[in-house]
Amino acid sequence: QVQLTESGGGLVQAGGSLRLSCAGSKSMNTMGWYRQAPGKQRELVADISSEGVTKYADSVKGRFTISRDNAKNTAYLQMNALKPEDTAVYYCNGDYRYLNDYGEWEVGRSWGQGTQVTVSL
């Protein structure tokens, strides 16, 4: 029902930068970026509340910045000083609230299709 469309992945040398975008089809509560490297579990990279409160994994703190434009239902992940260990498929996630048939608030979650980020030596 709710679509998230990602863009911005690519190949970059260590020390370079990339900016990921995640556009939602509707307003989201918390939006976040996760990543999954080969042989590893998907992990939270960063998230941001609708009010702009942010959280970062220790491994990216100080290098990555998450932001959002609520008018565009879009979240961004600015990635600087990239390292080879940042190589992964990056997935955008968005939480949204909806009223079910019984008049109760319920939380839905959507995932982007994933975008490959490859950082070379």
RABEL-V660971 format. One record per helix or strand. SS is the DSSP state (A for helix, B for strand). FROM is the first residue (numbers start at 0). TO is the last residue. If there is no record, write none. Layout:
# RABEL-V660971
[[SS | FROM | TO] [SS | FROM | TO]]
This chain:
# RABEL-V660971
[[B | 3 | 6] [B | 9 | 12] [B | 17 | 23] [B | 30 | 35] [B | 42 | 47] [B | 53 | 55] [B | 63 | 68] [A | 69 | 71] [B | 73 | 78] [A | 83 | 85] [B | 87 | 98] [B | 104 | 110] [B | 114 | 119]]
